[in-house]
Amino acid sequence: MIRFRLAELISDKAFKERRVISLSEMAEATGVHRATLSKIANHHGANIGTEIIDKLCRYFGCQPADLLTYVDE
């Protein structure tokens, strides 16, 4: 199963920038709908395309491997 590390990346970015980062702020900055971000952050097995992965990697300045991890079921 693919696991998204979105919550961890948000937490790390918020800590580094010493501020709160909301999903609404991320949605505006990335062009990814807030509901999609919520689904990625809160639901197991979210199915998203590479375009969204690209936008999130650009926002966090990370590689896909930093955003996604494989967990053996």
C-alpha positions as CSV (number, residue, x, y, z in Angstrom):
1,M,0.0,0.0,0.0
2,I,1.2,3.5,-0.8
3,R,1.3,5.8,2.2
4,F,1.4,9.6,1.8
5,R,3.5,11.5,4.3
6,L,1.6,14.8,3.7
7,A,0.9,15.4,7.4
8,E,4.6,15.0,8.3
9,L,5.7,17.3,5.5
10,I,3.2,20.0,6.6
11,S,4.4,19.6,10.2
12,D,8.1,19.9,9.2
13,K,7.5,22.9,7.0
14,A,5.4,24.6,9.7
15,F,8.2,24.0,12.2
16,K,10.9,25.3,9.9
17,E,8.9,28.4,9.1
18,R,7.6,28.8,12.7
19,R,4.0,29.2,11.6
20,V,0.8,27.3,11.1
21,I,0.2,26.0,7.6
22,S,-3.4,25.2,6.7
23,L,-4.8,23.0,4.0
24,S,-6.5,26.0,2.6
25,E,-3.2,27.9,2.3
26,M,-1.7,24.8,0.6
27,A,-4.6,24.5,-1.8
28,E,-4.2,28.1,-2.9
29,A,-0.4,27.8,-3.3
30,T,-0.5,24.5,-5.2
31,G,-3.7,24.7,-7.1
32,V,-4.8,21.3,-5.6
33,H,-8.3,21.4,-4.2
34,R,-8.5,21.5,-0.4
35,A,-10.8,18.4,-0.3
36,T,-8.1,16.5,-2.3
37,L,-5.4,17.6,0.2
38,S,-7.7,16.5,3.1
39,K,-8.2,13.1,1.5
40,I,-4.5,12.6,1.0
41,A,-3.7,13.6,4.6
42,N,-6.5,11.7,6.3
43,H,-7.6,8.7,4.3
44,H,-5.6,5.5,3.7
45,G,-5.4,4.5,0.1
46,A,-6.0,7.9,-1.5
47,N,-5.7,7.6,-5.3
48,I,-4.1,10.7,-6.9
49,G,-2.3,11.3,-10.1
50,T,1.2,12.3,-10.9
51,E,0.2,15.9,-11.6
52,I,-0.8,16.4,-7.9
53,I,2.4,14.6,-6.8
54,D,4.3,17.1,-8.9
55,K,2.6,20.1,-7.4
56,L,3.1,18.9,-3.9
57,C,6.8,18.1,-4.5
58,R,7.2,21.6,-5.9
59,Y,5.5,23.2,-2.9
60,F,7.6,21.2,-0.3
61,G,10.8,21.3,-2.4
62,C,11.1,17.5,-2.1
63,Q,11.3,14.3,-4.2
64,P,8.3,11.9,-4.6
65,A,10.1,9.5,-2.3
66,D,9.8,12.1,0.5
67,L,6.0,12.3,-0.1
68,L,5.2,8.7,-0.7
69,T,6.3,5.5,1.0
70,Y,5.4,1.9,0.4
71,V,4.1,-0.1,3.3
72,D,3.8,-3.8,3.0
73,E,0.3,-4.9,4.1
